[in-house]
Amino acid sequence: MLLTKYTHACVRLEKDGKVLVIDPGTFSESGEALTGADAVLVTHEHTDHIDRPAVLSALRSNSALEVHAPAGVAGTLREEADIADRVHISEPGSSFEAAGFNVRTFGGQHAVIHAQLPVVANIGYLVDENVFHPGDSFVVPDGIDVKTLLVPIHAPWSKVGEVVDYVISVRAPKAFPVHDALLNELGRGIVEGHVTRIGARYGTTYERLAPGDSVEV
């Protein structure tokens, strides 16, 4: 399949004429990513992972588009009665088909940012037994070998050592960045240098993708 990265956490997957979009958020070129989409997966409710107006607009302009999201996100979208039947609840430990892609779900909880901030639901999605998007978590899918890992390179809830340990834990042959909009070039170089060097010791080839870049996976 063809994977296209957008700014921050959003990626677009294309296969056999079908398009699956994950986390079209407000930091991303969500309108562009959603153009021609057949299905959308949302990991959690934070706005950098779902641009609600853009998703609602896409649902209304494309009667075939369907969205899969945790219960809180799905419930909010379902308040719009005209599109409610095309919004589905994602729960951890399940599997379903979305626009011809096989999807499995993992995790269930957003990483802790601070003890005084509430923890929200977060679903990691494995697409076609290949690409894994963990959302805002370091959940390691159990019982499978991930082929392509989307790595949350930087977040308010993480530190560099945890990012590196996550790459080591999953040990996917290929890894690409997501969740990187808060980094400048200096910070990115530090984080990606560690991920690239140490990840390689454990069999992971890390490749930087800029917004708009595409790669076959």
Phi, psi and omega in degrees: 000161178263126178251127176242128178267139171245173181305136176070241194261358188271134171227155179236130179245134181232134181203130176052039178079004180251152184232128177239128181245135178245128174055061173283091186259180185287343176275351188255169173278066192297321179298317178294315181298325184276351181298121180076010182290145176258334179206153179230135172247132179241128182281322181195180195276350183295143189294339176285358177242345173216118172269092188303312178301320180293319179293317177298319178298318179295320178297322182283331181273346181226103186290350179264349183290137177232149183237138175239128186203160174303161189305318182297316179293314181300319181298320179294316179294325182289350175295339174273098191301329186290344181237005189301325185286353180252013177246123187241146180274128174263133176234150180296148177080023181240171176217149180199172176252136178227110178055038179086358176262138173275130185234133172238148186244146182219163175086229181142341185225136174294145176299149181287127176270312179199150183300335181268002177252133183295145176269133182249167178292144178214130180245129171268138184244129171255122185252124177054037179053031187226289187269127178243123175249112185275358187064218179263069178197167173247037180293134178259117180300133183264145174078010181220164172250112179287134178269322183227115182257130171265114190263121171292097189290326183207137180200160176297345184256008186227170171225165188303317181300323180290324177298313179298314180297328178295315178299318178297319183293318182282322178055043175286144178299326180237145176217141179225156185276145162224174177055055187234011186289342183271000181264139166271178185295325179295312180295320179300317181300321179294309183296311184293330176298315179295314181299316182295311186291310184283322178302323181298329180296337183249018172091011181254125173264114181263134179229129177285135172240130173273158177306128182098345178288146177234153179209144174280133179230000000 
